[in-house]
Amino acid sequence: MLELDIKIPAMPEGGYPIRIGTDILGSLWPRIEADFDKYSKFVVTDENLVSAGHLQKLLGQRDIPAFTISPAGEASKTIDTAIAIIEAMEKAYLGRDTLVVALGGGTVGDIAGFAAAVFKRGVPVLQIPTSTVAQADSAVGGKTGVDSSMSKNAFGAFWHPAGVYIDTVILKTLDERQFRAGLVESVKHAIIADSEYFDFLEENLDAVLQRKPDVLEKIAERNCRIKGSVVEADPREQNQRRSLNYGHTIGHAVEAASGFELLHGEAVAIGIIAAGLIEIEMELAQPGRLDRIRGILEKLGVPVKLPADMAEEKLIDLIKRDKKAVNKWPRFVLISRIGEVYRQDGQYAVEVSAELVTTVLQKL
């Protein structure tokens, strides 16, 4: 099993481990018990993970209290679900010596992490991500939250996990759409931080889509190293960590405007193309760069254009509500070249006018 360490300044423990392996889920619980022997355990998962047999594989015959989110997916990523989880822990007589174990994709990890952050003023959470988007991105870094009726991740907290355990073989049970959409976060990491990784994805995408175990382990490691290094440098998103939002400002608006019919990665793919068009308008792009990026996204089978019925005015309104907005408008992450974020006066997110964004949305 490959082990990485994330060092977070000011964390009492100094950081947390990431453990990556193939077909390790069935052997994880004894290790969890050994690593967290002083804690009571409470599992948060969703109905898809239960029906796929992953909860049974993790727990075996152990009688561990668990909360199953239903329905699975973004529709349940609400404050009401977080409250239901907290009240379930209370009904189980759990206290501050509780370890929340999040078994699931990004939605499960976000909700469980948020519930852990506010239960009894904070208990540790262990992330066991089961989707491409969670293994690449959301399980690492400590961002937790739930959506409001108007925007994505409106309520949340920075609550770093006590550890992350990644079993790449679980990805074989994902449906094709979920698997491909989640890979957009891997592409994003390559775009912002590692041109060699981008080359690797271009050259090995067929093997990735065939879900070959050695390739899945390799991309899990690269993703965790990239995100881990950024989180270590800027754990509370004061500057550098904003680079991880590449494609997400417009992507989040697209996701919300679709009523979450588009998956997160699908919406971010559109946001990445929008960022590329902004870069062209601002004369930051080399010839052919956006074509390479569009090519890999098209091979993934994710959308690269706005749905025909999605109005620019709606998207602009949602962008104004972005949680990072100041004076009703956020800054945007752009790149100067593949593998390097564009910085202005040392800032990783820069000003882009609403007029320019509107122009780009019209082109999409």
C-alpha positions as CSV (number, residue, x, y, z in Angstrom):
1,M,0.0,0.0,0.0
2,L,1.4,3.4,-1.0
3,E,1.4,5.9,1.8
4,L,1.6,9.7,1.6
5,D,1.5,12.3,4.3
6,I,-0.2,15.7,4.2
7,K,1.3,18.2,6.6
8,I,-1.1,20.9,7.7
9,P,0.2,23.8,9.7
10,A,-1.6,24.4,13.1
11,M,-3.2,20.9,13.0
12,P,-2.8,19.4,16.4
13,E,-1.7,16.1,14.8
14,G,0.6,17.9,12.3
15,G,-1.2,16.4,9.3
16,Y,-2.8,13.2,8.1
17,P,-1.9,10.1,6.0
18,I,-3.2,9.1,2.6
19,R,-3.1,5.4,1.9
20,I,-3.6,4.1,-1.7
21,G,-4.0,0.5,-2.7
22,T,-5.9,-2.0,-4.9
23,D,-8.6,-4.2,-3.3
24,I,-7.9,-3.0,0.3
25,L,-11.4,-2.2,1.4
26,G,-12.1,-5.6,2.9
27,S,-9.0,-5.4,5.1
28,L,-9.3,-1.7,6.2
29,W,-11.5,-2.0,9.3
30,P,-8.9,-3.7,11.6
31,R,-6.4,-1.0,10.6
32,I,-9.0,1.7,11.4
33,E,-9.6,0.1,14.8
34,A,-5.9,0.0,15.5
35,D,-5.3,3.6,14.3
36,F,-8.3,5.0,16.1
37,D,-8.7,2.6,19.0
38,K,-10.0,5.2,21.5
39,Y,-12.9,6.3,19.3
40,S,-16.4,5.0,18.8
41,K,-17.1,4.6,15.1
42,F,-20.0,5.9,13.0
43,V,-20.3,5.3,9.3
44,V,-21.9,7.6,6.7
45,T,-22.5,6.2,3.3
46,D,-25.3,6.2,0.6
47,E,-27.8,3.8,-0.8
48,N,-25.7,3.1,-3.9
49,L,-22.7,2.0,-1.8
50,V,-24.9,-0.3,0.3
51,S,-26.5,-1.9,-2.8
52,A,-23.0,-2.3,-4.4
53,G,-21.9,-4.3,-1.3
54,H,-19.2,-1.8,-0.3
55,L,-20.5,-1.2,3.2
56,Q,-20.8,-4.9,3.8
57,K,-17.2,-5.4,2.5
58,L,-15.9,-2.7,4.8
59,L,-17.7,-3.8,8.0
60,G,-18.0,-7.6,7.6
61,Q,-20.2,-8.9,10.4
62,R,-19.4,-6.0,12.7
63,D,-22.3,-4.1,14.3
64,I,-21.3,-0.5,13.7
65,P,-23.9,2.3,13.6
66,A,-24.3,3.8,10.2
67,F,-26.4,6.4,8.3
68,T,-27.4,5.8,4.7
69,I,-28.0,8.9,2.6
70,S,-31.0,8.5,0.3
71,P,-31.3,9.4,-2.5
72,A,-27.6,9.2,-3.4
73,G,-26.1,12.2,-5.1
74,E,-26.2,16.0,-5.0
75,A,-30.0,16.2,-4.4
76,S,-29.3,15.1,-0.8
77,K,-26.4,17.5,-0.2
78,T,-28.5,19.7,2.0
79,I,-28.4,21.1,5.6
80,D,-31.4,18.8,6.4
81,T,-29.3,15.7,5.6
82,A,-26.4,17.0,7.8
83,I,-28.9,17.6,10.6
84,A,-30.3,14.0,10.2
85,I,-26.8,12.6,10.5
86,I,-26.1,14.6,13.6
87,E,-29.3,13.5,15.2
88,A,-28.6,9.9,14.3
89,M,-25.3,10.2,16.2
90,E,-27.1,11.7,19.1
91,K,-29.7,8.8,19.1
92,A,-26.8,6.4,19.2
93,Y,-25.4,8.1,22.4
94,L,-22.2,9.1,20.6
95,G,-20.1,11.9,21.9
96,R,-16.8,13.8,21.3
97,D,-14.9,10.5,21.2
98,T,-16.6,9.6,17.9
99,L,-14.8,9.0,14.6
100,V,-17.1,9.6,11.5
101,V,-16.1,7.3,8.7
102,A,-17.2,8.6,5.3
103,L,-17.6,5.8,2.8
104,G,-18.7,7.2,-0.6
105,G,-18.2,9.8,-3.3
106,G,-17.8,13.5,-3.1
107,T,-21.3,14.1,-1.8
108,V,-21.0,11.6,1.0
109,G,-17.5,13.0,1.9
110,D,-18.7,16.6,1.9
111,I,-21.8,16.0,4.0
112,A,-20.1,13.6,6.5
113,G,-17.2,16.0,6.9
114,F,-19.5,18.9,7.5
115,A,-21.5,16.9,10.1
116,A,-18.3,15.9,11.8
117,A,-17.1,19.5,11.9
118,V,-20.2,20.7,13.8
119,F,-21.2,17.6,15.9
120,K,-20.3,18.4,19.5
121,R,-18.1,21.3,18.2
122,G,-16.1,18.9,16.1
123,V,-15.1,15.2,15.9
124,P,-12.6,13.6,13.5
125,V,-13.6,12.2,10.1
126,L,-12.0,9.5,8.1
127,Q,-12.5,9.6,4.3
128,I,-12.8,6.4,2.2
129,P,-13.6,7.9,-1.3
130,T,-15.2,5.6,-3.8
131,S,-15.5,7.7,-6.9
132,T,-13.1,9.2,-9.4
133,V,-13.9,12.8,-8.3
134,A,-13.6,12.0,-4.6
135,Q,-10.3,10.0,-5.0
136,A,-8.8,12.7,-7.1
137,D,-10.0,15.8,-5.3
138,S,-12.7,16.1,-2.7
139,A,-11.5,13.6,-0.1
140,V,-8.2,15.4,0.2
141,G,-8.0,19.0,1.6
142,G,-10.6,19.4,4.3
143,K,-13.3,21.3,2.4
144,T,-16.7,20.2,3.6
145,G,-20.2,21.6,3.0
146,V,-23.7,21.4,1.7
147,D,-25.7,23.3,-0.8
148,S,-28.4,25.9,-0.3
149,S,-31.5,26.3,-2.5
150,M,-29.6,28.9,-4.5
151,S,-25.9,27.9,-4.8
152,K,-23.4,25.1,-4.3
153,N,-21.5,24.6,-1.0
154,A,-23.2,27.6,0.6
155,F,-22.7,26.2,4.1
156,G,-19.4,24.6,5.0
157,A,-16.3,24.4,7.1
158,F,-12.6,23.6,6.7
159,W,-12.3,20.3,8.5
160,H,-9.3,18.3,7.6
161,P,-9.7,14.5,7.7
162,A,-7.9,12.3,10.2
163,G,-6.9,10.1,7.2
164,V,-7.8,9.1,3.7
165,Y,-7.9,5.5,2.5
166,I,-8.2,5.0,-1.3
167,D,-9.1,1.6,-2.8
168,T,-8.8,2.1,-6.6
169,V,-10.6,-1.2,-7.4
170,I,-13.8,0.3,-6.1
171,L,-13.8,2.5,-9.3
172,K,-14.6,-0.6,-11.3
173,T,-18.1,-0.6,-9.9
174,L,-18.9,3.0,-11.0
175,D,-21.1,3.5,-13.9
176,E,-19.4,4.9,-17.0
177,R,-20.8,8.4,-16.8
178,Q,-19.8,8.9,-13.2
179,F,-16.3,7.4,-13.9
180,R,-15.6,9.6,-16.9
181,A,-17.0,12.8,-15.3
182,G,-14.9,12.4,-12.2
183,L,-11.7,12.2,-14.3
184,V,-12.2,15.9,-15.2
185,E,-10.6,16.7,-11.8
186,S,-7.5,14.7,-12.8
187,V,-7.3,16.7,-16.0
188,K,-7.7,19.9,-14.0
189,H,-4.8,18.9,-11.7
190,A,-2.6,18.3,-14.7
191,I,-3.6,21.6,-16.3
192,I,-2.7,23.7,-13.3
193,A,0.3,21.9,-11.9
194,D,2.0,19.2,-14.0
195,S,2.5,19.3,-17.8
196,E,4.1,15.8,-17.7
197,Y,0.9,14.5,-16.0
198,F,-1.1,16.1,-18.8
199,D,1.0,14.3,-21.4
200,F,0.6,11.0,-19.5
201,L,-3.2,11.4,-19.5
202,E,-3.2,12.2,-23.2
203,E,-1.1,9.1,-24.0
204,N,-2.7,6.7,-21.6
205,L,-6.4,7.7,-21.6
206,D,-7.5,4.5,-23.2
207,A,-5.9,2.5,-20.4
208,V,-7.5,4.8,-17.8
209,L,-10.9,4.3,-19.4
210,Q,-10.3,0.5,-19.4
211,R,-9.8,1.0,-15.6
212,K,-6.5,-0.9,-15.5
213,P,-5.4,-1.2,-11.8
214,D,-1.8,0.0,-12.2
215,V,-2.9,3.1,-14.1
216,L,-5.7,3.9,-11.6
217,E,-3.1,3.7,-8.8
218,K,-0.8,5.9,-10.7
219,I,-3.3,8.7,-11.3
220,A,-4.5,8.4,-7.7
221,E,-1.0,9.0,-6.5
222,R,-0.4,11.9,-8.9
223,N,-3.7,13.6,-7.9
224,C,-3.0,13.3,-4.2
225,R,0.6,14.6,-4.6
226,I,-0.6,17.6,-6.5
227,K,-3.5,18.4,-4.3
228,G,-1.6,17.6,-1.2
229,S,1.3,19.9,-2.0
230,V,-1.2,22.8,-2.6
231,V,-3.1,22.1,0.6
232,E,0.0,21.9,2.6
233,A,1.1,25.4,1.3
234,D,-2.3,27.0,1.8
235,P,-4.7,24.9,3.9
236,R,-7.4,27.6,4.3
237,E,-7.4,28.9,0.7
238,Q,-5.7,32.3,1.3
239,N,-4.1,32.4,-2.1
240,Q,-2.4,29.4,-3.8
241,R,-5.1,26.9,-3.0
242,R,-7.4,29.0,-5.2
243,S,-5.6,27.4,-8.2
244,L,-7.6,24.2,-7.5
245,N,-10.7,26.1,-8.5
246,Y,-9.6,26.2,-12.2
247,G,-12.8,25.8,-14.2
248,H,-14.9,25.7,-11.1
249,T,-16.3,29.3,-10.9
250,I,-18.2,29.0,-14.1
251,G,-18.5,25.2,-13.6
252,H,-20.3,25.6,-10.3
253,A,-22.8,28.0,-11.9
254,V,-23.4,25.6,-14.7
255,E,-23.9,22.8,-12.3
256,A,-26.5,24.7,-10.2
257,A,-28.2,26.1,-13.3
258,S,-28.7,22.6,-14.6
259,G,-30.6,21.8,-11.4
260,F,-27.7,19.4,-10.8
261,E,-28.7,17.3,-13.7
262,L,-25.1,17.8,-14.9
263,L,-22.6,15.9,-12.8
264,H,-19.9,18.0,-11.1
265,G,-17.2,16.9,-13.5
266,E,-19.3,17.6,-16.5
267,A,-20.0,21.1,-15.4
268,V,-16.4,21.7,-14.6
269,A,-15.4,20.5,-18.0
270,I,-17.5,23.3,-19.5
271,G,-15.9,25.7,-17.0
272,I,-12.4,24.6,-18.1
273,I,-13.3,25.4,-21.7
274,A,-14.7,28.8,-20.5
275,A,-11.4,29.5,-18.7
276,G,-9.5,28.6,-21.9
277,L,-11.6,31.1,-23.9
278,I,-11.1,33.8,-21.3
279,E,-7.3,33.1,-21.6
280,I,-7.5,33.6,-25.4
281,E,-9.4,36.8,-25.0
282,M,-6.8,38.0,-22.5
283,E,-3.9,36.9,-24.8
284,L,-2.6,34.4,-22.3
285,A,-2.9,31.3,-24.5
286,Q,-0.4,29.7,-26.8
287,P,-1.7,28.4,-30.2
288,G,-3.4,25.0,-30.0
289,R,-3.4,24.8,-26.2
290,L,-7.2,24.9,-25.8
291,D,-7.5,22.4,-28.7
292,R,-5.4,19.9,-26.6
293,I,-7.5,20.5,-23.5
294,R,-10.8,20.2,-25.5
295,G,-9.5,17.0,-27.2
296,I,-8.9,15.2,-23.9
297,L,-12.3,16.3,-22.5
298,E,-14.0,15.2,-25.7
299,K,-12.3,11.8,-25.5
300,L,-13.7,11.5,-21.9
301,G,-17.1,12.1,-23.4
302,V,-18.0,15.1,-21.2
303,P,-19.7,18.2,-22.5
304,V,-17.6,21.1,-23.7
305,K,-20.5,23.5,-24.5
306,L,-23.4,25.0,-22.6
307,P,-26.7,23.2,-22.8
308,A,-28.8,25.1,-25.5
309,D,-31.5,26.1,-22.9
310,M,-29.1,27.5,-20.3
311,A,-29.3,31.3,-20.3
312,E,-26.3,33.5,-19.8
313,E,-28.2,35.8,-17.5
314,K,-28.9,32.9,-15.1
315,L,-25.2,31.9,-15.1
316,I,-24.1,35.5,-14.4
317,D,-26.6,35.7,-11.5
318,L,-25.2,32.5,-10.0
319,I,-21.6,33.6,-10.5
320,K,-22.4,36.7,-8.5
321,R,-23.5,34.4,-5.7
322,D,-20.3,32.5,-5.7
323,K,-19.0,31.9,-2.2
324,K,-15.7,33.5,-3.0
325,A,-17.3,36.6,-4.5
326,V,-16.3,40.1,-3.2
327,N,-18.7,42.9,-4.1
328,K,-20.8,40.4,-6.0
329,W,-18.1,39.2,-8.3
330,P,-15.4,36.5,-7.9
331,R,-11.9,36.4,-9.2
332,F,-10.9,33.7,-11.7
333,V,-8.1,31.1,-11.9
334,L,-6.4,31.1,-15.3
335,I,-3.2,29.4,-16.6
336,S,-0.2,30.9,-18.4
337,R,0.7,27.4,-19.8
338,I,-0.3,23.8,-19.2
339,G,1.2,23.1,-15.8
340,E,1.4,26.7,-14.6
341,V,-1.2,29.0,-13.1
342,Y,-1.2,32.6,-14.2
343,R,-0.4,35.0,-11.4
344,Q,-0.9,38.7,-11.2
345,D,0.8,40.5,-8.3
346,G,1.4,37.2,-6.7
347,Q,-2.3,36.3,-6.7
348,Y,-3.5,32.9,-8.0
349,A,-7.0,34.3,-8.9
350,V,-7.3,37.4,-11.0
351,E,-9.9,39.9,-12.0
352,V,-12.0,39.2,-15.1
353,S,-14.8,41.6,-16.0
354,A,-18.4,40.5,-16.1
355,E,-18.5,41.8,-19.7
356,L,-15.7,39.4,-20.8
357,V,-17.3,36.5,-19.0
358,T,-20.6,37.2,-20.7
359,T,-18.9,37.3,-24.1
360,V,-17.3,33.9,-23.4
361,L,-20.6,32.4,-22.2
362,Q,-22.2,33.5,-25.5
363,K,-19.4,31.7,-27.4
364,L,-20.1,28.5,-25.4
